[in-house]
Amino acid sequence: MPSLTVRRIQLGSSGAADQLARLRAQLSAEGNVVSARGRELTERVFGEALPPTRVVERICADVRQRGREAVFHYTEQFDRVRLGADTLRISRAELVEAHAAAEPALLETVRRVRQNILSFQSGLLHGTARLAVAGRHELRLRYRPMRRVGFMVPGGAAAYPSTLLMTICPAQAAGVKELAVVMPPTKTGAYNKDLLAVCRELGVSEVYRIGGAQAVAALAYGIEGLPPVDMIVGPGNLFVALAKRHVFGQVAIDCIAGPSEIVVLADASAPPAFVAADLIAQAEHAPGASILVTWHTPLLDAVESELNRQLAQLSRGELARESLEQFGAFVLTRDEKEAVACVNDLAPEHLHIATDNAEELGERIDNAGAIFLGNYTPVAVGDYAA
């Protein structure tokens, strides 16, 4: 494997502001972060190199007009799998068989993590908020679950039982009754026995073999054999994010996410091996954006060395290396204050603060999705167990 060199941005130097602005734009839903395979597929299916927004518009319009036949068409074109009315939905027998064959240790882990999530989420649903002014008025805020929710589970590059846990469990804590899971028809998606076993363990019986923008459209508009949902949640690539934006208003959505990303804010206390592992864990999404922000100059070379060492040992090391080269960066700031400002400007999905004063720095972060504090709280903890 060739040696990795991560681009470096030194704040305060000539052109640094422009470089940071381009990096920030790249991390948005408009950033056009698409894998080489995704671009090739687009050109093959549509006969031209369409931008992702046009791809999504055409797929969603086609599914809305032609329904299930359009979903089958795009599944065959993009996933090379020919579905029919009898194979669209995964049968109860398949779920039961997968659950019976699953490793007991896997199911025990799922139960433990599920309990972690349910405990935390149930604590957020604390009942009815009430404000009463004696003799004048009373205001109440009620929480009511959605009737039917659709869950997007990726499966193009790797299997993600964690996505099932992170999306299904909050919905169950809220009391949602109808849960519809869609996964692409791949060996890391709807044909993955462990994913089917996790669905069964979580009590999900409605699982479909479709993914991508066509799955979003099917959930939003409904097709024969798959009734429409009230809300769509869950991660995906840029096409999924844009499709969720396209159908918003027809259905509710959780958010319009950009590419999977991490920013590690680190000082001299951060072990280079830990930082490198954190960056690789997001880069492995292929594409995924991984950024180190620090004011400790020696950390840059140490982390780059660790990245090369660890990538050489990973089965998906080549994919992660490509992501790091295309979408990764080391940002060197002049001091801690500038580093915090940089992080707030980037507004990352995942932020790991690997510093001596992580708790204090966390209080100064306004723009981040999930924040992980300290050298022993990697982002993977939140993705898989917390």
N, C-alpha and C positions, 0 to 999 in steps of 0.2 A: 504494500500500500504506500503511495507517495506521501511525503511529509506534508503535514497541514500547516498552513500559515494563515492566521486569522487577521483580518483587516484591523487596523488600529486608528483610533480617533483621539487626538490629544486636544482637549478643550483649551481654548485660549490661543491656539495656533491658527495660522492662516487657513481659511477654508473649513475649519472644524464645524462651525455653525451650520454651514450648508450640508456637510456630510451627515450631521446629526438630524437635520430636517429630512433628508432623503431616507435615512434609516427609520425615522418615525413614520413617514408616509408608507414605507414598505410594510410596516406592521399593521396597517389599517386594513379594513375589508376591501379597500380600493387598491391595495398594494400589488395585486396581480401575482401573488406568491403561489405559483402553480408548478407542479412537478413536470419534468420533461415528458414523462409518459402521459400526463394529463393534456399537455399541448398537442402531442402526437395524436391522441384519441380524438380530440376536438376536430382536428383537421381531417382525419379519416372519416368521421361520422358526418360532418357537415360540408365537407368538400372545400373548406376554406379555414384560415386561421382566425376564427372569431375571438373577440375578447370574452372573458368569462361572463360579463353581464349579458351579452347577446346570446350566449349559449343557454343561460338560465331562462331568459325570456322565451326562447323558442321551445325549450323543453316544457316549461310550465304551461304555455299556451296550448301546446299539442296535447298534454295530459288532460287539460281542462276540456278540450274539444273532443278527443277520441277516447279518453278514459283508459281502461285497462290495456287496450291494444297498444297505446302509445307507451305505457310503462313496460310492457313486454318487449316492444321494439328497442327502447333505449337500454334496457337490461341486456339484451342480446348484443347490441352494438358496443356498449361500454364494458360489460363484464364477461362477454362471450359465453353467456348462459341462456339457454332457451327455456323460458318458463311457460307454464300453461295454467289453466284454471285450477288444476288439481295439485300443482306444485308451488303456487304463490304463497300459500300459508303453510307453515310447519304444523304438522299434525300433533295431536296430544300424545299419540303413541311414540313419535320420535322424541318428544320432550321427556317422556317417562323413561324411555330406553337410555337416553343420554344421561339422565340423572342417576339411574341404577348403575351405570358403568363408570361414573365419575370417581376420582380418588377421594376417599373419605377426608383426607387432609384439606383438599380444596373446599369441600362443602363446609367443613368446620371453620375454615378461614372466612368464607362468605357469611356464615352466621354471625361470627364475631364482629366483622366489619359492619354488617347490616345493623347490629345492635348499637354500635358506635354512632352510626349516622342517624338512626331513629331517635336515639336519646338526645342528640344535639338538635335535630330538626323539630322534635316534639316540644323542646324547650322554647323554640321560637313562636310556636302557636299557643300563646298563653291565654287564649280565650277571647273575651269581649272587652274591648276598651270602652270606658264609660266616663262621661263628664256630666255631672248633674249640678244645676244651679237651683236651689230650693225655691219652689213656687214660680219658677220662670220657664226653664226648659231643661231638656235632657238630650244628650248626644250619645250615640252608640256606634261603634265600629264592629261589624261582624266579619268573621272569616268563614268563607264557604269554599269547599273544594270544587275544582273543575269537574265536569261530568266525565269527560273523555279526553285523554292526553296521549299524544304520539311521541315516541322516544327514538331519536336517531342514534344508532350505535355504529361507529366506523368499523371497517374491516378490510381496508385495502392493503394495509402494510403489516398490521399486527392484530392480534385478538385483544379486546379490551373488556374483560369482565368488570373492570373498575367503572367503566361508563354505565353499565347496568346498575351497579350499586349506587353511584352518585346521582343518577336520575330517577330510578324507580323508587328508592327508599324515601326521598323527600316527598314524592307524590303519595306514597302510601301513608306517610306521617300526616299529610294534609287530608287524607281521606278520599282520594280519587278512586273511583270504582272501576272504570274501564281503562286499561293500560294496553296500548298497541305499540309493539316494538318492531322496528324495521332494521334489517341488517343486510348488507350486500351479499349476493350469493357467491361467496368466496370461502376458501378453506380457513380464513381468519375471520369470517363473518358468520353467515347463517348456516354454513356447513361445518362449523367448529363445534364439536361435541361438548366441550367444556362450557362454551357460551350458552348452549341449549340447557345444559345441566344447571347453570346459574339462573337462567330464566325460570326453570321449574322450581328450584329452591326458593326463589323470591315470590313464587305464586303467580307468575305471568304465564298465561296460556295462549295469548294472541301475538304470534310472531310471524313476520313476513320476510320473504327472501328478496328484498329490493333495497337499493341504496341510492345515494347521490341526489341530484336535483329532482329526478323523477319520483323518488320516494317522498320528498318534501311535498311535491305537487299532489301525489296520491293521498297523502294524509290530509292536506288542506282541502282538496276538492271532493275527495272520496272517489272510489272506483268500484266496479263490480267486485264484490268479495272483500272490500276494505272500506267500511263506513268512514266518513270524515271525522276529524277530531276537533276539539275546541282550542287546543294549544299544542304547539310542537316545541320540544326541548331536546337538547343534546348537541354534541360537537360534530364537526365534520370539516371537510376541506373548504376552499374558497367557494366552490360551486354550491355547496350546501349552505354556507353562510349567506350567499347572495340569493339563493332560492328562498330561504326563510324571510329575508327582507322583502322579496317579491310578493310573497303570499300574506305578509303581515297586513291585518285588516280583515282578511277573510278568516284568519285564525289569529290567536295570540301566539307570541313566541317568547322564549326566555331572553335572548339577546342576539345582536348581530356581532359575532366574534370575528376577529381577524385570524391569522395563522396562529397555531399554538406557539407560545413564546414564554421565555423566562428572562428576567433580569436578575443577576446576582450582584448585590451591593456588598463589597467585601473590603476588609482592611488587612493589616499584617497578621491578625490572629487566624485568618481563614486558611485551613489546610488546602494546598493546591490540588491534591487528589480529590478532595470533596467537591471543590468548585468545578473541576473538570467533569466529574460524574454528573453533577447537576446540569451542566450545560449539554452534555451528551444525551441525557434523558429526554430533553425536549427536541434536540436535533434529530433524534431517532424517529420522530414523527414523519420526517421526510416528505414535505418540508416542515421545518420548525425553526423558529428564530431563537438564538441563544446569545445573550449579551452580558458581558462582565463590565461593571462600573466600579472603579477603584481609584484611590489617590495614592496607593502604595505601588510604586513603579516595579519593584522586583517581582511582584505577584504575576505580572503579565507573562514574563518568560517562563516562570515556574508552572503556570497553568497551561501554557501552550505545550510545554514538554510533556505534562501529564496527559493532555488530550491525545497527543501522538502515541503515547504508551498504551493508553486504555483503548483507543480506537483499533489498534492492531490486534486486540484480543476479542473483539466483539463480532458476532455473526452479522450484525447490521452496521458494522463499522464504516463501510464504504458509503452507505446512504447517509449516515450521520455526518461523515466528513464533507460530503457534498453540501449538506444543509449549512454546516458551519462556515464553509467557504463562501456560499452565496448569501446567507442571511445572518451570519454571526458577526460579532464585533467585540473588540476590547476598547472601552472608553476610559481614558486616563484624565482624571480631573485634578485641579490644583489643590483642592482640600475637601474636607467632609461636607461642608455647606454646599459647594458646587455639585458634589456627587448626589446629594439629596434633591437638589433642583433638577438635575439631569433625569433622575428616576421619575420625578413628578411629571416631567415633560414627556417622557416615553410612555407613561401610563400603562405598565405591563399587565398582562393577564396574571402571571405568577411572579412574585417578587420574593427572593430569598435574601434576607439581610444577615450576612455572615460576618458580623463584627462583634467587638467586645461589648459595645453598648447597643445591641440590637433592639432592645425594648424601647430605649429612648429615641433611636432613629425611627422606629416604627410609628411613633406618635407624630413625627414630622412628615409622614407620607400621606398625601391626600388622594393620589391617583394610582390605585392598584386594585386588581381583582382580589387575589388571595395573597396574604403576607405570611411568610414563614420566618420565625425568629431564631437565630442562633445557629451555630455550626452543626448541631445535631438534629436539626429539623429540616431536612431536605424537602423539596417540592413533592417528590415521589410519595412521601408520607401522606400528604393531603390527597394525592391522586388515588392512592390505593388503600389506605387504612383508617385515616382520622375521620 
